[in-house]
Amino acid sequence: MSAPTVVILAAGQGTRMQSATPKVLHDLCGVPLIGWPIAAARTAGADRVIVVDGPQQPLAGLLPEGIETVVQPQADGTGGAVRAAAPLLDGAGPVLVLSGDVPLVSAAVIGALLEAHSAGGAAATVATALLDDATGYGRIVRAADGGLERIVETKVAGDASAEELAIREVNAGIYVFEAAALLAALPRLSADNAQGEFYLPEVLALLRADGAVVAAHVVDDPAAVLGINDRIQLATVRDIARARIIEDHRRAGVDVIDPGSTFIDVTVELGPDTVVEPFTVLRGATRAGAGCRIGPSTTLTDVVLGDDVVIVHSYAVDAHAHAGVRVGPYAYLRPGTVLREGAKVGTFVEVKNSDIGPGTKVPHLSYIGDADVGARTNLGAGTITANYDGFHKHRTTIGDGVRGGVDVSLVAPVSLGDGAWTAAGSTITDDVPPGALGVARERQRNVEGFAERRAADAGEDRS
């Protein structure tokens, strides 16, 4: 069978979402709804993917590279949407029609549908499913011989009879047409219905009336046909998608301790023997190597972890931790952070746009921003890089084997040479040469009798 041309219907306004965001752009586990059928179509071997956008073109510039778009000028139904795409169809080969708000359709489901269509020699094949709750779905009416007779829409009262509404087999909104048959039938669609719209399922009735073979293929996975019209349905589909993502990781050797409290985007990659602790959120392009331990209560967005990284009770965005790194608890890795092999970022440490060298330790209560730190350096508690002068950011350079005292401020731009030391409580404003000790603090003086004078002053104030 030749590769299909795929048309994805995405022009619906989605008013029931009660949102300024177009329905098909709502997030589902790290990917917009529209991205799921696009990915499935491409995996299934689609030759071309055409997305039907609305008149305001809310999807413009937001679709993956190589996706063709066409505008449905008015909201005149699913048939009107495919008619808008008709000029882009070449009249040969199969045309697969998907819905942008039916995200769980998989490449396997598409492949099985295409095979059934080809094997049956049909002009059109519709995917169906058996649902316990068929509310909102078009119903499949079978002929006496078990074949497809027609599809009854149920959008508004009057579209379907009580008997038809009792049918559990529903239209999945997924179709395969022979292009020539589809193009011949589209101009004959009628808007004589309660909605005044052109319904794509009418094409099936027209083809059947012409004597063409029209088939129905029951999908084994009912979740693959679940559509989204409101936030409740989105939540239902999200729960299914989240559970399946976690199942896939577990099969690949990842130990997810508590799936009910764990959220992993479909775009995340995890290596074998990695453990994901409860209350952990992994988002975007996050990737972890083998043998990592992530969490509990950790959120990673677009973070790359090497092998054997441990990150506990922490938050990180657009950061890279190489093999053997230890992070947390309660650390914050901000964009541009690079932690080299074996580095440690400890409790209540924030690192931003900095490169922390191999084996270097920033154990606790520190802020390291816009800094380059060498290997095997130890920065004491309360180390601060003062990187902003009120107008511009400046970098701090810290060499190999540096020993930083506690409560030290490094006022950038400043450099500490290899093997340098800084004394506790210092504010370093000048470079410290290699092997030198930087001391920058006032000398201590003790004021004798201070406590007695304060007590006396307090007594006078009370009188």
C-alpha positions as CSV (number, residue, x, y, z in Angstrom):
1,M,0.0,0.0,0.0
2,S,1.3,3.4,-0.9
3,A,2.1,5.9,1.8
4,P,-0.9,7.9,2.9
5,T,-1.5,11.6,2.7
6,V,-2.7,12.6,6.2
7,V,-5.2,15.4,6.8
8,I,-5.6,16.5,10.4
9,L,-8.7,18.5,11.4
10,A,-7.7,21.3,13.8
11,A,-9.9,24.3,13.0
12,G,-12.4,23.8,15.8
13,Q,-12.8,26.7,18.2
14,G,-12.9,24.6,21.3
15,T,-15.2,27.0,23.2
16,R,-15.9,24.4,25.9
17,M,-12.3,24.5,27.0
18,Q,-13.0,28.0,28.4
19,S,-9.6,29.1,27.4
20,A,-7.8,31.8,25.3
21,T,-5.5,29.0,24.1
22,P,-6.7,27.1,21.0
23,K,-7.9,23.6,22.0
24,V,-5.3,21.7,20.0
25,L,-2.5,23.7,21.5
26,H,-3.3,22.6,25.1
27,D,-0.4,20.6,26.6
28,L,-0.6,16.9,27.0
29,C,2.4,15.5,28.8
30,G,4.9,17.9,27.2
31,V,3.4,18.1,23.7
32,P,0.4,20.1,22.3
33,L,-2.6,18.0,21.5
34,I,-2.0,18.5,17.8
35,G,1.5,17.2,18.1
36,W,0.3,13.7,19.1
37,P,-1.5,12.8,15.8
38,I,1.2,14.5,13.8
39,A,3.9,12.2,15.5
40,A,1.7,9.1,15.0
41,A,1.1,9.9,11.4
42,R,4.8,10.3,10.7
43,T,5.7,7.2,12.6
44,A,3.1,5.3,10.5
45,G,4.9,6.4,7.3
46,A,2.8,9.3,6.2
47,D,4.0,10.8,2.9
48,R,2.5,14.3,3.6
49,V,0.7,15.8,6.7
50,I,-1.8,18.5,6.1
51,V,-3.3,20.4,9.1
52,V,-6.6,22.3,8.6
53,D,-6.4,25.5,10.6
54,G,-9.1,28.0,11.5
55,P,-9.7,31.4,9.9
56,Q,-7.6,33.2,12.5
57,Q,-4.8,30.8,11.8
58,P,-3.9,30.3,15.5
59,L,-1.5,27.4,14.6
60,A,0.6,29.5,12.2
61,G,4.3,29.1,13.1
62,L,3.6,26.6,15.8
63,L,3.6,23.3,13.9
64,P,6.6,21.1,13.3
65,E,8.8,21.6,10.2
66,G,7.4,20.1,7.1
67,I,3.8,20.2,8.0
68,E,1.5,21.7,5.4
69,T,-1.4,23.9,6.4
70,V,-4.7,25.0,4.8
71,V,-7.3,27.3,6.2
72,Q,-11.0,26.4,6.7
73,P,-12.5,29.8,6.0
74,Q,-15.6,29.2,8.1
75,A,-16.8,26.8,10.8
76,D,-18.9,24.6,8.5
77,G,-18.1,21.1,9.9
78,T,-15.7,18.3,9.4
79,G,-16.8,17.9,5.8
80,G,-16.0,21.6,5.2
81,A,-12.6,21.1,6.7
82,V,-11.7,18.3,4.4
83,R,-13.2,20.2,1.4
84,A,-10.7,23.0,2.4
85,A,-7.9,20.6,2.1
86,A,-9.1,19.1,-1.2
87,P,-7.0,21.4,-3.4
88,L,-3.9,19.9,-1.8
89,L,-4.9,16.3,-2.6
90,D,-3.6,14.8,-5.8
91,G,-6.3,12.3,-6.4
92,A,-4.2,9.2,-6.0
93,G,-3.4,6.9,-3.1
94,P,-5.1,6.7,0.3
95,V,-6.0,9.8,2.4
96,L,-6.0,9.3,6.1
97,V,-8.2,11.8,8.1
98,L,-7.4,12.4,11.8
99,S,-8.6,14.8,14.4
100,G,-6.3,17.2,16.2
101,D,-8.2,16.7,19.4
102,V,-7.9,12.9,19.4
103,P,-4.3,12.6,20.7
104,L,-3.9,9.0,21.8
105,V,-4.2,7.5,18.3
106,S,-1.0,5.6,17.8
107,A,1.1,4.5,14.8
108,A,0.0,1.0,15.5
109,V,-3.7,1.9,15.3
110,I,-3.1,3.8,12.1
111,G,-1.2,0.9,10.6
112,A,-3.9,-1.6,11.5
113,L,-6.5,0.7,9.9
114,L,-4.6,1.1,6.7
115,E,-4.0,-2.6,6.5
116,A,-7.7,-3.3,7.0
117,H,-8.6,-0.7,4.3
118,S,-6.2,-2.2,1.8
119,A,-7.2,-5.8,2.5
120,G,-10.9,-5.0,2.1
121,G,-10.5,-3.2,-1.2
122,A,-12.7,-0.4,0.2
123,A,-13.2,3.1,-1.1
124,A,-13.5,4.2,2.5
125,T,-12.8,2.7,5.9
126,V,-13.8,4.2,9.2
127,A,-12.3,3.4,12.6
128,T,-14.8,2.6,15.3
129,A,-14.7,1.7,19.0
130,L,-17.0,0.3,21.6
131,L,-17.4,2.8,24.5
132,D,-19.3,2.4,27.7
133,D,-20.1,6.1,27.6
134,A,-20.7,7.2,24.0
135,T,-21.9,10.7,24.9
136,G,-20.9,13.2,22.2
137,Y,-19.7,10.6,19.6
138,G,-21.4,9.8,16.3
139,R,-23.0,6.4,16.4
140,I,-22.3,3.5,14.0
141,V,-25.4,2.1,12.4
142,R,-24.8,-1.4,11.0
143,A,-26.7,-2.9,8.1
144,A,-28.4,-6.3,8.4
145,D,-25.3,-8.0,7.0
146,G,-23.1,-6.4,9.6
147,G,-21.6,-3.9,7.3
148,L,-21.6,-0.1,7.8
149,E,-24.9,1.5,6.9
150,R,-24.4,5.0,8.1
151,I,-23.0,7.2,10.9
152,V,-25.4,9.3,12.9
153,E,-24.1,12.6,14.4
154,T,-25.2,13.5,18.0
155,K,-23.9,17.0,18.4
156,V,-27.3,18.5,19.1
157,A,-30.8,17.3,19.9
158,G,-32.5,16.0,16.8
159,D,-29.5,14.6,15.1
160,A,-30.1,11.1,16.4
161,S,-33.1,9.1,17.7
162,A,-33.3,7.5,21.1
163,E,-32.5,4.1,19.6
164,E,-29.5,5.4,17.8
165,L,-28.2,7.1,21.0
166,A,-28.3,3.7,22.7
167,I,-25.7,2.3,20.3
168,R,-22.3,1.8,22.0
169,E,-20.2,1.6,18.8
170,V,-19.0,5.0,17.9
171,N,-17.2,6.8,15.1
172,A,-13.6,7.4,16.1
173,G,-13.3,10.3,13.8
174,I,-10.5,8.5,11.9
175,Y,-11.0,7.6,8.3
176,V,-9.1,6.3,5.3
177,F,-10.4,7.2,1.8
178,E,-9.2,6.5,-1.7
179,A,-8.3,10.0,-2.8
180,A,-10.3,9.9,-6.1
181,A,-13.5,8.6,-4.4
182,L,-13.2,11.3,-1.6
183,L,-12.7,14.1,-4.1
184,A,-15.7,13.0,-6.1
185,A,-17.9,12.9,-3.1
186,L,-17.0,16.1,-1.3
187,P,-18.8,18.5,-3.6
188,R,-22.0,16.5,-3.0
189,L,-22.1,17.0,0.8
190,S,-25.3,18.6,2.2
191,A,-25.7,20.9,5.2
192,D,-29.3,19.8,5.7
193,N,-29.0,19.0,9.4
194,A,-29.5,20.6,12.8
195,Q,-26.1,22.2,12.8
196,G,-26.2,23.4,9.2
197,E,-22.8,21.9,8.7
198,F,-21.1,19.6,6.2
199,Y,-20.5,16.3,8.0
200,L,-17.6,14.2,6.7
201,P,-19.4,10.9,7.6
202,E,-21.9,11.7,4.8
203,V,-19.1,10.9,2.4
204,L,-19.4,7.3,3.5
205,A,-23.2,7.2,2.8
206,L,-22.6,8.8,-0.7
207,L,-20.0,6.2,-1.6
208,R,-22.1,3.4,-0.3
209,A,-25.0,4.7,-2.5
210,D,-22.6,4.7,-5.4
211,G,-22.0,1.0,-4.9
212,A,-18.5,1.4,-3.5
213,V,-17.2,-0.7,-0.6
214,V,-17.4,1.1,2.7
215,A,-15.8,-0.7,5.7
216,A,-15.6,-0.2,9.4
217,H,-12.6,-1.3,11.4
218,V,-13.0,-1.7,15.2
219,V,-10.0,-0.4,17.1
220,D,-8.9,-2.7,19.9
221,D,-7.8,0.2,22.2
222,P,-10.8,2.4,23.0
223,A,-8.5,5.1,24.6
224,A,-7.0,5.7,21.1
225,V,-10.2,7.3,20.0
226,L,-10.9,9.5,23.0
227,G,-11.6,13.0,21.9
228,I,-11.1,16.2,24.0
229,N,-13.7,18.9,24.2
230,D,-13.3,20.2,27.7
231,R,-10.9,20.2,30.6
232,I,-12.5,17.2,32.2
233,Q,-11.9,15.1,29.1
234,L,-8.4,16.5,28.8
235,A,-7.7,15.4,32.4
236,T,-9.0,11.9,31.6
237,V,-6.8,11.6,28.6
238,R,-3.8,13.0,30.5
239,D,-4.1,10.3,33.1
240,I,-4.1,7.6,30.5
241,A,-1.1,9.1,28.6
242,R,0.8,9.6,31.9
243,A,0.3,6.0,32.9
244,R,1.4,4.7,29.5
245,I,4.5,6.8,29.5
246,I,5.5,5.4,32.9
247,E,4.7,1.9,31.8
248,D,7.0,2.3,28.8
249,H,9.9,3.5,31.0
250,R,9.4,0.6,33.4
251,R,9.6,-1.8,30.6
252,A,12.9,-0.2,29.5
253,G,14.4,-0.8,33.0
254,V,13.5,2.4,34.8
255,D,12.1,2.1,38.4
256,V,9.3,4.5,39.0
257,I,8.6,4.1,42.7
258,D,5.1,5.7,42.8
259,P,3.4,6.3,39.4
260,G,0.5,8.1,41.1
261,S,2.7,11.0,42.2
262,T,5.1,11.0,39.3
263,F,4.8,13.1,36.1
264,I,7.0,12.4,33.1
265,D,6.6,14.1,29.7
266,V,6.4,12.0,26.6
267,T,9.6,13.7,25.4
268,V,11.7,12.6,28.4
269,E,14.4,9.9,28.0
270,L,15.6,7.8,31.0
271,G,18.4,5.2,31.1
272,P,18.2,1.7,32.6
273,D,18.5,1.3,36.3
274,T,17.5,4.9,36.9
275,V,15.2,5.3,39.9
276,V,12.5,8.0,39.9
277,E,11.3,8.7,43.5
278,P,7.8,10.0,44.4
279,F,6.6,13.6,43.8
280,T,9.0,14.0,40.9
281,V,8.2,16.0,37.7
282,L,10.3,15.5,34.5
283,R,9.6,17.8,31.7
284,G,10.6,18.8,28.2
285,A,13.9,17.6,26.8
286,T,15.1,16.1,30.1
287,R,17.4,13.1,29.6
288,A,19.0,10.9,32.2
289,G,21.7,8.3,31.8
290,A,21.9,4.9,33.5
291,G,21.8,4.4,37.2
292,C,20.6,7.9,38.2
293,R,18.4,8.6,41.2
294,I,16.0,11.4,40.8
295,G,13.8,12.7,43.7
296,P,11.9,12.6,45.8
297,S,10.2,16.0,45.2
298,T,12.4,17.0,42.3
299,T,11.4,19.0,39.1
300,L,13.7,18.9,36.1
301,T,12.9,20.8,32.9
302,D,15.2,20.4,29.8
303,V,17.9,19.0,32.1
304,V,20.6,16.5,31.0
305,L,22.0,14.0,33.5
306,G,24.9,11.7,32.9
307,D,25.2,8.3,34.4
308,D,25.0,7.8,38.2
309,V,23.7,11.3,39.0
310,V,21.8,11.7,42.3
311,I,19.5,14.7,42.6
312,V,17.3,15.0,45.6
313,H,14.5,17.6,46.6
314,S,15.7,20.0,43.9
315,Y,14.6,22.1,41.0
316,A,16.6,22.5,37.8
317,V,16.0,24.1,34.4
318,D,18.2,23.9,31.3
319,A,21.1,22.5,33.2
320,H,23.7,19.7,32.5
321,A,25.0,17.4,35.3
322,H,27.8,15.1,34.1
323,A,28.4,11.6,35.5
324,G,28.6,11.1,39.2
325,V,27.3,14.5,40.2
326,R,25.4,14.9,43.5
327,V,22.8,17.6,43.9
328,G,20.6,18.7,46.8
329,P,18.7,18.6,48.9
330,Y,17.0,21.9,48.1
331,A,19.3,23.0,45.3
332,Y,18.2,25.2,42.4
333,L,20.1,24.8,39.1
334,R,19.2,27.6,36.7
335,P,19.7,27.9,32.9
336,G,23.3,27.6,31.7
337,T,24.5,25.5,34.7
338,V,27.1,22.8,33.9
339,L,28.3,20.5,36.7
340,R,31.3,18.5,35.6
341,E,32.1,14.9,36.6
342,G,31.8,14.2,40.3
343,A,30.9,17.7,41.3
344,K,28.6,18.4,44.3
345,V,26.0,21.1,44.7
346,G,24.5,20.8,48.2
347,T,21.8,22.1,50.4
348,F,20.2,25.5,49.6
349,V,22.7,26.2,46.8
350,E,21.6,28.2,43.7
351,V,23.8,28.0,40.6
352,K,23.1,30.1,37.4
353,N,25.0,30.2,34.1
354,S,28.1,28.7,35.7
355,D,30.5,25.9,34.9
356,I,31.5,23.9,38.0
357,G,34.6,21.8,37.6
358,P,35.2,18.1,38.1
359,G,35.1,17.1,41.8
360,T,34.3,20.6,42.9
361,K,32.0,21.1,45.9
362,V,29.6,23.8,46.7
363,P,28.1,22.2,49.8
364,H,25.6,24.6,51.2
365,L,23.9,28.0,51.5
366,S,25.6,29.6,48.5
367,Y,24.8,31.5,45.2
368,I,27.1,30.9,42.3
369,G,26.1,33.0,39.3
370,D,28.1,33.7,36.0
371,A,31.1,31.8,37.3
372,D,33.7,29.4,35.9
373,V,35.0,27.2,38.7
374,G,38.0,24.8,38.2
375,A,38.5,21.2,39.4
376,R,38.7,20.0,43.1
377,T,37.7,23.4,44.5
378,N,35.7,23.7,47.8
379,L,33.6,26.8,48.3
380,G,32.6,27.3,51.9
381,A,29.1,27.9,53.2
382,G,27.6,31.3,52.3
383,T,29.8,31.9,49.2
384,I,28.2,34.5,47.0
385,T,29.3,35.7,43.6
386,A,28.2,39.3,43.3
387,N,27.8,39.2,39.5
388,Y,25.5,42.2,38.9
389,D,26.6,45.8,39.2
390,G,23.2,47.3,38.6
391,F,23.7,47.6,34.9
392,H,25.7,44.5,33.6
393,K,26.5,41.0,34.6
394,H,30.1,40.1,35.2
395,R,31.9,36.7,35.5
396,T,33.9,35.3,38.3
397,T,36.8,32.9,37.6
398,I,37.9,30.4,40.3
399,G,40.8,28.1,39.6
400,D,41.6,24.5,40.5
401,G,42.0,23.4,44.1
402,V,40.8,26.7,45.6
403,R,39.7,26.7,49.3
404,G,37.0,29.2,50.0
405,G,36.2,30.3,53.5
406,V,32.6,30.6,54.8
407,D,30.6,33.8,54.2
408,V,32.8,35.0,51.4
409,S,31.5,37.4,48.7
410,L,33.3,37.5,45.4
411,V,32.6,40.8,43.6
412,A,32.8,40.2,39.9
413,P,34.8,40.6,37.7
414,V,37.3,38.9,39.9
415,S,39.6,35.8,39.7
416,L,41.0,33.4,42.2
417,G,44.1,31.6,41.0
418,D,44.8,27.9,41.3
419,G,45.3,26.8,45.0
420,A,44.2,30.1,46.3
421,W,42.5,30.5,49.7
422,T,39.9,33.1,50.9
423,A,39.5,33.9,54.6
424,A,36.1,33.6,56.2
425,G,33.9,36.7,56.1
426,S,35.9,38.3,53.3
427,T,34.5,40.5,50.5
428,I,37.0,39.9,47.7
429,T,37.1,42.7,45.1
430,D,40.6,42.2,43.7
431,D,42.2,39.1,42.1
432,V,43.8,36.6,44.4
433,P,47.0,35.1,42.9
434,P,47.6,31.4,42.8
435,G,48.4,29.9,46.2
436,A,47.7,33.2,48.0
437,L,45.2,33.9,50.9
438,G,42.7,36.6,50.2
439,V,41.6,38.5,53.3
440,A,39.2,41.4,53.0
441,R,37.6,42.3,56.3
442,E,37.9,44.8,59.1
443,R,39.9,43.9,62.1
444,Q,37.9,42.8,65.1
445,R,37.7,45.1,68.2
446,N,35.9,44.3,71.4
447,V,33.9,47.1,73.2
448,E,34.2,46.5,77.0
449,G,31.2,47.1,79.1
450,F,28.8,47.3,76.2
451,A,26.2,45.1,77.7
452,E,26.0,47.1,80.9
453,R,25.6,50.3,79.1
454,R,22.8,48.9,76.9
455,A,21.0,47.7,80.0
456,A,21.3,51.1,81.6
457,D,20.1,52.8,78.5
458,A,17.1,50.5,78.4
459,G,16.3,51.4,82.0
460,E,16.4,55.1,81.3
461,D,14.0,54.6,78.3
462,R,11.5,52.8,80.6
463,S,11.4,55.5,83.2
